[in-house]
Amino acid sequence: EVQLVESGGGLIQPGGSLRLSCAASGFSVSNNYMSWVRQAPGKGLEWVSVIYITSGTYYADSVKGRFTISRDNSKNTLYLQINSLRAEDTAVYYCVRETETSYFDYWGQGTLVTVSS
Amino acid sequence: EIVMTQSPATLSVSPGDRATLSCRASQSVKNKLAWYQQKPGQAPRLLIYGASTRATGIPARFSGSVSGTEFTLTISGLQSEDFAVYYCQQYYNWYTFGQGTKLEIK
């Protein structure tokens, strides 16, 4: 059974940093495209970043230069390092598995990041 | 960036009736369009991909169609568990979501 379990969210001050983790089971993160998608409170969904099987990484313009996606194949875990946090980064962050044709077939339960002083 | 526009923002339908949700792409996305359902406090769930293919385990009352850049999600015989927010997403050129349609009980 495919499972994605995020952790690492919390309350952080503006300008701070946080690392989100996503532990995967039932499949290998190294053999799949993996993305992060976020959802601000009461708002819609926004794609944030993707890491390809080749380890290539891409980011939404809103987070480019501040966020870094990575994975640890030995731990079967996906990460999102988020730096220089802003109030507008407040959101639930979802880890998602992407199919070969690029839609998202499995989602984690999400982890809430709140940026506030 | 491809902009996805969903309508209406809120749709009120009675249980047992049919709901029709729309999603328009600002340019061609071929058939690279997915629909997701999200209930309060839960992660989104994949319903439809490739504009019209139901995901594993999705009931037949959910169907998707396309005409040009206009995509439609139809839910027939609405059941209580279908009242939720629905998002469309294009994955032709990166990934963008519509703003969502809230399906509420009439």
Interface residues (C-beta under 8 A of the other chain):
Chain A: S35 G44 L45 E46 W47 V50 Y58 Y94 T99 T101 S102 Y103 F104 D105 Y106 W107 G108 Q109 G110
Chain B: K32 A34 Y36 Q42 A43 P44 R45 L46 Y49 G50 A55 Y87 Q89 Y91 W94 Y95 T96 F97 G98 Q99 G100
